[in-house]
Structures are given as structure tokens and as C-alpha cells.
Amino acid sequence: MTQVTAPTLKTHDKTLGMKAQDVMTQPVIAAGRNTTVRDAAIQMMFGGFSGMPVAERSGSLVGVVTEFDIIRGILAGKSAESTTVEEIMTPDVMAVEVDTPLSEVMQLLEVARILRVPVTKGGKLVGVISRPDVLRVIIEPNFMEFA
């Protein structure tokens, strides 16, 4: 796991003072190393997300598997039923700690051109921040829901 600290970035007033823990999605669904590619793909499709962390039962982050990893594996001739996510995942994961300023998270998403970043607390997976999560924080105060 790679912890990343990006330079401070001027952001919209709504995001000032916000931390990763204020924006992250919880609970986070993670695959175990031995999860089959097929099962991970099904979870992603039904969960409505394009990738997921891969973690140990202890919460230690070991990688990320994405739709792109799955497609690449299938094109390489791997079987979705017998291949594990560990065989196709990206093992060098960029992650942020819960107290990382949102501005740094935003910069990481943009500079690294990634769709999501796992959030850890003391090295253990506790959440995920995706680009839509960041957008939701920026626009949410401008929309209201009435029942």
C-alpha cells in the first residue's frame, strides 16, 4: 500500500476543512485474495461500482481489482471461474488515511487519474472515496429532497 500526500490545493469553500472520513463511503465491500474473478465481477455489477479493494480479513489492504483488470485477465486467456482476484489485481495501491484533507484526495484522484481511493485508519481499510463521492459533497447543498 502506498500512502500519498499531495500538495495543498485551493478548493471550493464547501470542501474546506473536510477530511477523507467526511466523504468516504462506508461500509466498504472488499474482496479477499482468493475471491474468483467471476464473483468479484458479479459483486461489482450488482453493487454498481467499477472496482473494489482487495483486503485480508484483518482489514489490511493488499490491492484493488477493477473492471479493467478483469477484462485484461479475460483477454489474456484467464478463466473467470478459476482465476482469483489476486492474480489480476493491482497490488501497489494508492490509499489515504481518514484524516487526509479532501483537497489532497481530490488532487490524488486527478493527478493519478484513478476512479477511487481506499481510505485507511492505522493501516486498516475503513472506506473508499470515488469521484462521484467528491462531486456529491460539492453539489449536495444545492439540492433538496422532499417526501
Secondary structure, DSSP 8 states (H G I E B T S, - for coil): -EE---------GGGTT-BHHHH-BSS---B-TT-BHHHHHHHHHHHT-SEEEEE-TT-BEEEEEEHHHHHHHHHTT--TTT-BHHHHSB-S-EEEETTSBHHHHHHHHHHTT-SEEEEEETTEEEEEEEHHHHHHHHHGGG-----
